[in-house]
């Protein structure tokens, strides 16, 4: 199958591209960064329309399904403070819709986020009933779900919890702007104590990038509309997470908490029902933090 992957050079994209190739698929990668893995890597910032000559290359390959990963995302402070995230997501989505229409690609798999339930924690496996999200990141993803669902005949939205893995980026300059695990690891490398934003009671679920990629790859033949929330059995408080990372990297490192950051905690994440994914034969294989960071 010819598969178009947006955000192919990103954290999830790199893992997914190699998994698709191992299954015999031809991968067209579209990313604003250099992509060394896709069979046909195309470099382009999806916030802008795709030039005619690049569109011709894509149309010639006739992708049968588009896996849409491209997005602006970071840690909780980044996601809370970047008011432009909905506009960025909208521009990316419109380019993807236009491109897929030109290629006559009728199937889309979109990677959203479990955070779309931050204001109304129902965690149902279906279209969002309310557009009441609070953070710019969740607002962007919720709007994208509706926008893309209206543009494709066959549509799957995947809402994972916190994705993690060994190669996750730590590129953000300010602490709190990367995802929580790489953010804490960077502090362990560069600071005298491990400072946690919040009182440590915030609860998160962590699912490994290889497990998310395997689930997405299993949706290539999906028909109709599907909405699936993904989690693993690895649920920890941020305090427990910090203690485990200290044990793995530097047991002598002191731990401190910035309790004033609890004002930014939008919702508590329970172990929600994930049986629809399990009914499709998916089960996360990575069950421990140590294994996930070493793979």
Buried (B, 14 or more C-beta within 10 A) or exposed (E): BBBBBBBBBBBBBBBBBBBBBEEEBBBBBBBBEEBEBBBBBBEBBBBEBBEEEBBEEBBEBEBBBBBBBBBBBBBBBBBBBBEEBBBBBBBBBBBBBBBBEEBEBBBBBBBBBBBBBBBBEEBEBEEBEEBBBEBBBBBBBBBBBEBBBEBBEBBBBBBBBBBBBEEBEBEBEEBBBBBBBBBBBBBBEEEEEBBBBBBBBBBBBBBBBBBBBBBBBBBBEBEEBBBBBBBBBBBBBBBBBBBBBBEBBEEEBEBEBBEEBBEBBBBEBEEBEBEBBEEBEBBBEBEEBEEBBEB
